[in-house]
Each structure stands twice: as structure tokens, then as C-alpha cells.
């Protein structure tokens, strides 16, 4: 017999909203959750290890919700449900997630969504490492437009962006990696991908043009070629966003990775390299890079190109 674990009205604050202004201020969210699991010995053993710890479930829901920035409650709910299936032995999830103070003058109560998902129906994740947590956290900032993924490799970030309805151009010098990305996107029925084989360091002092004001966002993860920064900024449309994360020199000293210190950023160097842009988020320190190899020391940046709609 399946056991049901129920959490009623878990309240937390999360950054979720269609507009940037709405996302900027944390909103009070309530979650009602019902988990089904094939756990039937806890009543006899009286041991917490033989059941699902609802306190741990609640803690993870709160922690993950606080770390995310989403446009839609649907996106927030998908991230939470994916975490539940990944971290707990549950077979079915029923979730009701809602904003308690609806940003609509005509609504006196809450607004939200309800859905049910079985483990068998949960979308399968691609093999290999998932997207960097920083991309997941900042996804709500990115416009639903055309995104350039620089040094995309096999596409762990491009696939995540495609799954959220974005048009992605992935560039890399490794043609086999891009072919694997195209295959993975087709297998998952993800549309909107284009790829281009491009060696950005073929002429070290003359990086290739990536176009002028072509992209709503540019993402770069764990790749550093300093002469490329003016090209990246040129490629952004007005009000476009640059999302960037890579290793700092601290990681080289502590973990001897990457193999050469020149591939690491000095302290605050990323801010200097992107000085023409308006910084929306910046931090340096120990982070989860999503490689599956443990924490690493990185610099993380979200910055915006000036435009007619840039806040002053």
C-alpha cells in the first residue's frame, strides 16, 4: 500500500513574476504537497529512516525556491517537482503552488497552479552533467528571445535554455560535441536550436565577429578568452544580458584546476572586462558549478547592455 506524506500550506518567499519589477521583490508563496511512496514499514519500525522525512522535504523546498528566479509559477513548480523525484523515493507528486497576495487588483484571494506528476511521466534528463546552478537561478532574468551559448560543448546549458522555450545558437570548435547536442535536442523534441562550428581562438588577438546587436542574451560558462569580451558585448542587443561564470585564481591554487593559471580570472577581473555593462548581479567565491565534481571557486556575473529601456 502506498503511503501518503502531506504538507499543507508551506509558506516561503520566492522571486517569481513576469516583469523584472515583480521578480525583484520576493513574494509570499504557499505550497500544498502530497507525496505517494511505496513505504510501508515505518509504522512497525518507528524509524525515520524507513519513511520520508517531511521536515527534510520542507527544508529542500524552501532552500531551492529561495535560490531560483522564475517568470512563471509553472517553471518554479517544475524545478521543485524535479528535485522531489531526484532526491526522495516518491512515485507520485501532487502540488498546489500559489501567490498568497496576487498582484491583481480584482483578485481578493490567491492565484496559482495545481498539477499531478508520476515518476514514470517525469521528463527524463539528458545524460551527463546538468546545467550550472547559476544558470538555473538566473533563468528568470533572461528574455524569451535569441540566446548565444559560447563554447557550448555538448550543450548542457543550451538544452536547458531550449527546454524553457528559448531560441539558442550554440557555438564551439568541437564539431562532434555540437553533433551530440543536435542529437540530444532532437531526442528530447526540443526546437529552436542552431549550431555553428567556430574556433574563437584561431587568431588569438583577432577574435571572430559574433555579429552586431544580434542576441537578447549571451551565456558563457567555464570558458575564458579575454580578447573575446568586446565581441560578446557587441553581439548583445540593447538591453541584452550577459550571463557569465568561470573559474577564479583561487580555484587554481586550491584545486590545481584549470591546468594553467591564465585560464582563471583574477579578483574582480570579470567586472573590469565587462565595464561598459550595467552589473545586475556579481559574486565571487565557492560555488557548485554543476560538473558533479564538487564545489569550485568561480566568479558569476549578470550584466546588461545599455539601451532605451535600461533603468537609470
The 8 nearest C-alpha neighbors of each residue, nearest first, counted from 0:
[[1, 2, 37, 39, 38, 36, 3, 35],
 [2, 0, 37, 36, 35, 38, 3, 39],
 [1, 3, 36, 35, 38, 37, 0, 4],
 [4, 2, 35, 34, 5, 33, 1, 36],
 [3, 5, 34, 33, 35, 2, 6, 53],
 [6, 4, 33, 32, 3, 34, 7, 31],
 [5, 7, 32, 31, 33, 8, 9, 4],
 [8, 6, 31, 9, 5, 32, 30, 33],
 [9, 7, 31, 30, 29, 10, 6, 32],
 [8, 10, 30, 29, 7, 31, 11, 6],
 [11, 9, 29, 28, 8, 30, 27, 12],
 [12, 10, 28, 27, 61, 29, 13, 9],
 [11, 13, 27, 26, 25, 28, 65, 14],
 [14, 12, 25, 65, 26, 64, 15, 11],
 [15, 13, 25, 22, 68, 26, 24, 69],
 [14, 16, 69, 22, 70, 68, 13, 71],
 [17, 15, 70, 22, 21, 18, 71, 69],
 [16, 18, 70, 71, 21, 19, 22, 15],
 [19, 17, 21, 20, 16, 22, 70, 23],
 [18, 20, 22, 21, 23, 17, 16, 140],
 [21, 19, 23, 18, 22, 24, 16, 17],
 [20, 22, 16, 18, 19, 23, 24, 17],
 [23, 21, 14, 16, 15, 19, 20, 24],
 [22, 24, 20, 21, 19, 14, 25, 15],
 [25, 23, 22, 21, 26, 14, 20, 13],
 [26, 24, 14, 13, 12, 23, 22, 27],
 [27, 25, 12, 13, 28, 14, 24, 98],
 [26, 28, 12, 11, 99, 98, 13, 25],
 [27, 29, 98, 11, 97, 10, 99, 12],
 [30, 28, 10, 8, 9, 97, 96, 11],
 [29, 31, 96, 9, 8, 95, 32, 10],
 [32, 30, 7, 95, 8, 6, 94, 9],
 [31, 33, 94, 6, 5, 93, 30, 7],
 [34, 32, 5, 93, 4, 92, 6, 3],
 [33, 35, 92, 4, 3, 91, 89, 5],
 [36, 34, 3, 91, 2, 90, 89, 1],
 [35, 37, 89, 90, 2, 1, 38, 34],
 [36, 38, 1, 2, 39, 0, 35, 90],
 [37, 39, 36, 2, 50, 40, 1, 41],
 [38, 40, 41, 37, 2, 0, 1, 42],
 [41, 39, 43, 42, 38, 44, 49, 50],
 [42, 40, 49, 44, 45, 43, 50, 39],
 [41, 43, 45, 40, 44, 39, 46, 49],
 [44, 42, 41, 40, 45, 46, 39, 49],
 [43, 45, 41, 46, 42, 40, 49, 47],
 [44, 46, 41, 42, 43, 47, 49, 40],
 [47, 45, 44, 48, 49, 41, 50, 42],
 [46, 48, 49, 50, 52, 45, 41, 51],
 [47, 49, 46, 50, 51, 52, 41, 45],
 [50, 48, 41, 47, 46, 40, 51, 38],
 [49, 51, 41, 48, 47, 38, 52, 46],
 [52, 50, 53, 49, 47, 87, 48, 4],
 [51, 53, 55, 54, 50, 56, 47, 48],
 [52, 54, 56, 55, 51, 57, 4, 6],
 [55, 53, 57, 52, 56, 58, 59, 51],
 [54, 56, 58, 52, 53, 57, 59, 51],
 [57, 55, 53, 59, 54, 58, 60, 52],
 [56, 58, 60, 54, 55, 59, 53, 61],
 [57, 59, 55, 61, 56, 60, 62, 54],
 [58, 60, 62, 56, 61, 57, 63, 55],
 [61, 59, 57, 63, 58, 62, 64, 56],
 [60, 62, 64, 58, 59, 63, 65, 57],
 [63, 61, 59, 65, 64, 60, 58, 66],
 [62, 64, 66, 60, 65, 61, 59, 67],
 [65, 63, 61, 66, 67, 62, 13, 60],
 [64, 66, 13, 62, 63, 67, 61, 12],
 [65, 67, 63, 64, 136, 62, 68, 13],
 [68, 66, 136, 64, 65, 69, 63, 135],
 [67, 69, 139, 14, 136, 137, 15, 138],
 [70, 68, 139, 15, 71, 75, 67, 74],
 [69, 71, 16, 17, 139, 15, 72, 68],
 [72, 70, 73, 74, 69, 16, 15, 17],
 [71, 73, 75, 74, 76, 15, 70, 111],
 [72, 74, 76, 71, 75, 77, 112, 70],
 [75, 73, 77, 71, 72, 76, 69, 78],
 [74, 76, 72, 78, 73, 77, 69, 79],
 [75, 77, 73, 79, 74, 78, 72, 80],
 [78, 76, 80, 74, 79, 75, 81, 73],
 [79, 77, 81, 75, 76, 80, 82, 74],
 [80, 78, 76, 82, 81, 77, 75, 83],
 [79, 81, 83, 77, 82, 78, 76, 84],
 [82, 80, 78, 84, 79, 83, 77, 85],
 [81, 83, 85, 79, 80, 84, 86, 78],
 [84, 82, 80, 86, 85, 81, 87, 79],
 [83, 85, 81, 82, 87, 86, 89, 80],
 [84, 86, 82, 83, 87, 81, 88, 80],
 [85, 87, 83, 84, 82, 88, 81, 89],
 [86, 88, 83, 89, 84, 85, 51, 82],
 [89, 87, 36, 90, 84, 86, 51, 85],
 [88, 90, 36, 87, 35, 91, 84, 34],
 [91, 89, 118, 36, 35, 117, 88, 92],
 [90, 92, 117, 35, 116, 34, 89, 118],
 [93, 91, 34, 116, 115, 33, 117, 94],
 [94, 92, 115, 33, 32, 114, 34, 116],
 [93, 95, 32, 113, 114, 31, 92, 96],
 [94, 96, 113, 31, 30, 112, 32, 97],
 [97, 95, 30, 111, 112, 29, 94, 113],
 [111, 96, 98, 110, 29, 28, 99, 109],
 [97, 99, 28, 110, 109, 100, 101, 27],
 [100, 98, 109, 28, 101, 27, 97, 29],
 [99, 101, 98, 109, 102, 27, 108, 26],
 [100, 102, 103, 109, 98, 110, 99, 106],
 [103, 101, 100, 104, 106, 98, 21, 110],
 [104, 102, 101, 105, 106, 107, 100, 110],
 [103, 105, 106, 102, 107, 101, 100, 108],
 [104, 106, 103, 107, 102, 101, 108, 109],
 [107, 105, 103, 108, 104, 101, 109, 110],
 [106, 108, 105, 109, 104, 101, 100, 103],
 [109, 107, 106, 99, 101, 110, 100, 98],
 [108, 110, 99, 101, 98, 100, 97, 111],
 [111, 109, 97, 98, 101, 108, 99, 112],
 [97, 112, 110, 96, 98, 109, 113, 72],
 [111, 113, 96, 95, 97, 114, 73, 72],
 [114, 112, 95, 94, 96, 111, 115, 93],
 [115, 113, 94, 93, 95, 112, 116, 92],
 [114, 116, 93, 92, 94, 117, 113, 91],
 [115, 117, 92, 91, 120, 93, 121, 118],
 [118, 116, 91, 120, 119, 90, 121, 92],
 [117, 119, 121, 90, 120, 91, 116, 84],
 [118, 120, 117, 121, 90, 122, 116, 91],
 [121, 119, 117, 118, 122, 116, 123, 91],
 [120, 122, 118, 119, 123, 117, 116, 81],
 [123, 121, 120, 124, 119, 118, 81, 187],
 [124, 122, 121, 125, 120, 187, 119, 126],
 [123, 125, 122, 126, 129, 127, 187, 121],
 [124, 126, 127, 123, 183, 129, 128, 155],
 [127, 125, 124, 128, 129, 123, 183, 155],
 [126, 128, 125, 129, 155, 290, 124, 291],
 [129, 127, 290, 289, 291, 130, 155, 126],
 [128, 130, 155, 289, 131, 127, 290, 156],
 [131, 129, 156, 155, 289, 132, 159, 134],
 [130, 132, 289, 288, 133, 134, 129, 135],
 [133, 131, 135, 134, 136, 289, 130, 288],
 [132, 134, 136, 131, 135, 137, 299, 288],
 [135, 133, 137, 132, 136, 131, 138, 130],
 [134, 136, 132, 138, 133, 137, 131, 67],
 [135, 137, 67, 133, 134, 68, 138, 66],
 [138, 136, 134, 139, 135, 140, 68, 133],
 [137, 139, 135, 140, 141, 134, 136, 68],
 [140, 138, 69, 68, 70, 137, 141, 136],
 [139, 141, 138, 137, 142, 68, 19, 69],
 [140, 142, 138, 139, 143, 216, 240, 137],
 [143, 141, 144, 140, 215, 216, 139, 145],
 [144, 142, 165, 141, 164, 145, 166, 215],
 [143, 145, 142, 165, 215, 166, 146, 214],
 [144, 146, 166, 214, 215, 167, 165, 216],
 [147, 145, 216, 167, 217, 214, 215, 166],
 [146, 148, 217, 168, 167, 169, 149, 218],
 [149, 147, 169, 218, 151, 217, 168, 219],
 [148, 150, 151, 219, 170, 147, 169, 218],
 [151, 149, 171, 152, 170, 148, 222, 219],
 [150, 152, 154, 149, 148, 169, 171, 170],
 [151, 153, 154, 176, 150, 171, 177, 173],
 [154, 152, 176, 180, 177, 179, 155, 151],
 [153, 155, 157, 151, 156, 152, 180, 158],
 [154, 156, 130, 158, 157, 129, 153, 159],
 [157, 155, 130, 159, 154, 158, 160, 151],
 [156, 158, 154, 160, 159, 155, 161, 148],
 [159, 157, 161, 160, 156, 155, 154, 162],
 [158, 160, 156, 162, 157, 161, 155, 130],
 [159, 161, 157, 163, 162, 158, 165, 156],
 [162, 160, 165, 158, 164, 163, 159, 157],
 [161, 163, 159, 160, 164, 158, 189, 165],
 [164, 162, 161, 160, 165, 159, 143, 74],
 [163, 165, 161, 162, 166, 160, 143, 191],
 [164, 166, 161, 143, 160, 144, 163, 167],
 [165, 167, 191, 145, 144, 146, 192, 161],
 [168, 166, 146, 192, 147, 145, 165, 191],
 [167, 169, 193, 147, 194, 192, 148, 146],
 [170, 168, 194, 148, 151, 147, 167, 149],
 [169, 171, 195, 149, 150, 196, 194, 151],
 [170, 172, 150, 196, 197, 173, 151, 152],
 [171, 173, 198, 197, 196, 174, 170, 199],
 [174, 172, 176, 171, 175, 177, 196, 152],
 [173, 175, 177, 176, 196, 172, 178, 171],
 [174, 176, 178, 177, 173, 179, 153, 180],
 [177, 175, 153, 179, 152, 173, 178, 174],
 [176, 178, 180, 174, 179, 175, 153, 181],
 [177, 179, 175, 181, 180, 176, 174, 182],
 [180, 178, 182, 176, 177, 181, 153, 183],
 [179, 181, 177, 153, 183, 178, 154, 182],
 [180, 182, 178, 184, 179, 183, 185, 177],
 [181, 183, 179, 185, 180, 184, 186, 178],
 [184, 182, 186, 180, 185, 181, 179, 187],
 [183, 185, 189, 181, 187, 186, 182, 188],
 [186, 184, 188, 182, 187, 183, 189, 181],
 [187, 185, 183, 184, 188, 182, 189, 181],
 [186, 188, 184, 185, 189, 183, 125, 123],
 [189, 187, 185, 186, 184, 190, 183, 162],
 [190, 188, 184, 187, 185, 161, 162, 191],
 [189, 191, 192, 188, 161, 184, 185, 166],
 [190, 192, 166, 167, 161, 193, 165, 189],
 [193, 191, 167, 190, 168, 166, 194, 161],
 [192, 194, 168, 169, 167, 191, 195, 166],
 [195, 193, 169, 168, 170, 177, 192, 196],
 [194, 196, 170, 197, 169, 171, 193, 168],
 [197, 195, 172, 171, 170, 174, 173, 194],
 [196, 198, 172, 171, 199, 195, 170, 173],
 [199, 197, 172, 200, 201, 171, 196, 173],
 [198, 200, 206, 201, 197, 207, 172, 202],
 [201, 199, 203, 202, 198, 206, 224, 204],
 [202, 200, 198, 199, 203, 206, 205, 207],
 [201, 203, 205, 200, 204, 206, 199, 207],
 [204, 202, 200, 205, 201, 206, 226, 199],
 [203, 205, 202, 206, 226, 200, 201, 227],
 [206, 204, 202, 203, 207, 226, 200, 201],
 [207, 205, 199, 227, 202, 204, 200, 203],
 [208, 206, 199, 209, 205, 230, 202, 227],
 [207, 209, 210, 230, 206, 211, 234, 233],
 [210, 208, 234, 207, 230, 211, 231, 233],
 [211, 209, 234, 208, 213, 212, 233, 230],
 [210, 212, 234, 233, 213, 209, 235, 236],
 [213, 211, 236, 235, 234, 214, 233, 210],
 [212, 214, 234, 211, 236, 235, 210, 215],
 [215, 213, 235, 145, 216, 236, 146, 212],
 [214, 216, 239, 145, 236, 144, 146, 235],
 [215, 217, 240, 146, 239, 214, 241, 235],
 [216, 218, 147, 241, 146, 148, 242, 240],
 [219, 217, 242, 148, 243, 241, 147, 149],
 [220, 218, 243, 149, 148, 242, 244, 222],
 [219, 221, 244, 222, 245, 243, 218, 150],
 [222, 220, 245, 244, 246, 223, 219, 243],
 [221, 223, 220, 245, 219, 150, 224, 262],
 [222, 224, 262, 225, 221, 245, 263, 264],
 [225, 223, 227, 226, 222, 200, 228, 262],
 [224, 226, 227, 228, 223, 272, 229, 262],
 [227, 225, 228, 224, 204, 206, 229, 205],
 [226, 228, 230, 225, 224, 229, 206, 231],
 [227, 229, 231, 230, 226, 225, 232, 272],
 [230, 228, 232, 231, 227, 233, 226, 273],
 [231, 229, 233, 227, 228, 232, 208, 234],
 [232, 230, 228, 234, 229, 233, 227, 235],
 [231, 233, 229, 234, 235, 230, 228, 304],
 [234, 232, 230, 211, 231, 235, 212, 229],
 [235, 233, 212, 211, 210, 231, 232, 213],
 [236, 234, 212, 214, 239, 232, 233, 213],
 [235, 237, 212, 239, 214, 215, 213, 238],
 [236, 238, 306, 239, 304, 305, 235, 212],
 [239, 237, 304, 306, 305, 303, 309, 236],
 [240, 238, 215, 236, 235, 216, 237, 304],
 [241, 239, 303, 216, 302, 242, 217, 304],
 [240, 242, 217, 302, 301, 216, 218, 243],
 [243, 241, 218, 301, 300, 217, 219, 240],
 [242, 244, 219, 300, 299, 218, 220, 241],
 [245, 243, 299, 220, 298, 221, 300, 219],
 [244, 246, 221, 297, 220, 298, 222, 247],
 [247, 245, 297, 263, 296, 250, 264, 298],
 [248, 246, 264, 263, 297, 249, 250, 296],
 [247, 249, 263, 251, 250, 264, 265, 252],
 [250, 248, 252, 247, 251, 296, 253, 246],
 [249, 251, 296, 253, 248, 252, 254, 247],
 [252, 250, 255, 256, 248, 249, 254, 253],
 [251, 253, 249, 250, 255, 254, 248, 256],
 [252, 254, 250, 251, 255, 249, 256, 248],
 [253, 255, 256, 251, 250, 252, 295, 257],
 [256, 254, 251, 252, 253, 257, 258, 250],
 [257, 255, 251, 258, 254, 250, 259, 252],
 [256, 258, 259, 251, 255, 262, 260, 263],
 [257, 259, 256, 255, 260, 251, 262, 261],
 [260, 258, 261, 257, 262, 256, 251, 263],
 [259, 261, 262, 263, 251, 248, 258, 257],
 [262, 260, 263, 259, 264, 248, 257, 223],
 [261, 263, 260, 259, 223, 257, 264, 246],
 [264, 262, 247, 248, 246, 261, 260, 265],
 [265, 263, 247, 248, 268, 246, 266, 269],
 [264, 266, 268, 248, 247, 267, 263, 269],
 [265, 267, 268, 264, 247, 248, 269, 283],
 [268, 266, 270, 269, 265, 271, 264, 283],
 [269, 267, 271, 265, 270, 266, 264, 272],
 [268, 270, 272, 271, 267, 273, 264, 298],
 [271, 269, 273, 268, 267, 272, 274, 300],
 [270, 272, 274, 268, 269, 273, 267, 275],
 [271, 273, 269, 270, 274, 268, 228, 225],
 [274, 272, 270, 271, 275, 276, 269, 228],
 [273, 275, 271, 276, 272, 270, 277, 269],
 [276, 274, 273, 277, 304, 305, 272, 232],
 [277, 275, 304, 303, 274, 302, 273, 278],
 [276, 278, 303, 302, 279, 304, 275, 305],
 [277, 279, 302, 280, 301, 276, 303, 281],
 [278, 280, 302, 301, 277, 281, 303, 300],
 [281, 279, 301, 300, 278, 302, 282, 299],
 [282, 280, 300, 299, 301, 278, 279, 283],
 [281, 283, 299, 298, 284, 300, 280, 297],
 [284, 282, 298, 297, 299, 281, 285, 296],
 [283, 285, 296, 297, 286, 298, 282, 295],
 [286, 284, 296, 295, 294, 297, 287, 283],
 [285, 287, 294, 295, 296, 288, 284, 297],
 [288, 286, 294, 289, 295, 293, 132, 285],
 [287, 289, 131, 290, 286, 295, 132, 294],
 [288, 290, 131, 287, 291, 132, 130, 129],
 [291, 289, 292, 288, 128, 293, 131, 129],
 [290, 292, 289, 293, 128, 288, 287, 294],
 [293, 291, 290, 294, 289, 288, 295, 287],
 [292, 294, 291, 287, 295, 290, 288, 289],
 [295, 293, 287, 286, 285, 288, 292, 296],
 [294, 296, 285, 286, 250, 287, 297, 288],
 [297, 295, 285, 250, 284, 246, 247, 286],
 [296, 298, 246, 247, 245, 283, 284, 295],
 [297, 299, 283, 244, 282, 245, 247, 246],
 [300, 298, 244, 282, 281, 243, 283, 297],
 [301, 299, 281, 243, 280, 242, 302, 244],
 [300, 302, 242, 280, 279, 241, 278, 281],
 [303, 301, 278, 279, 277, 241, 240, 276],
 [304, 302, 240, 277, 276, 239, 238, 241],
 [305, 303, 238, 276, 239, 237, 240, 277],
 [304, 306, 238, 237, 309, 303, 276, 307],
 [305, 307, 237, 238, 309, 308, 304, 236],
 [306, 308, 309, 305, 237, 238, 310, 311],
 [309, 307, 306, 310, 238, 305, 237, 311],
 [308, 310, 306, 307, 305, 238, 311, 304],
 [311, 309, 308, 307, 305, 306, 238, 277],
 [310, 309, 308, 305, 277, 307, 306, 303]]
